[in-house]
Amino acid sequence: GLYGPSCLLECPGTVAARCYNHGTCSDGPNGTGLCTCEANYRLKDCSLECPLSPTSGLACGGHGTCTAAGLCECSGQFTGRICEDCETGWAGPNCDRQCQGGASNPCSGHGVCSAGTTGDGSCKCIATPIYFGDSCENLCTCS
């Protein structure tokens, strides 16, 4: 836990937990005192944990990368604090299915999309006035 030519400098963390037990300190007479952190930890002393998914146990839900500040940058169409939700207008376990009518205009603005990681991208059209079609793009003109 000590480093430097005379081993008088202390590695980050506490005496009992160098690098807060989440990394390895470069110690000894030739050491630099820098922590090499475990994959899910950040900062010079490895004290900041990246957000973990409660379901998968993976940092950023396995759908993003953890920044130096310990925040998730989501990939693809994933969003949320731990990258486990789909962006608006996207569906499927991989958030790779656009809602019918397109992600920017789900259900042509006339219905509700089955979105999110458990959704399938299909539309449920509103009844008044009556819209129909896969993406609720058609208005019934019948009386």
DAVEN-V931279 format. One record per helix or strand of 3 or more residues. SS is the DSSP state (A for helix, B for strand). FROM is the first residue (numbers start at 0). LEN is the number of residues. If there is no record, write none. Layout:
ss=SS from=FROM len=LEN
ss=SS from=FROM len=LEN
//
This chain:
ss=A from=18 len=3
ss=B from=22 len=3
ss=B from=34 len=3
ss=A from=59 len=3
ss=B from=63 len=3
ss=B from=71 len=3
ss=A from=102 len=7
ss=B from=110 len=3
ss=B from=122 len=3
//
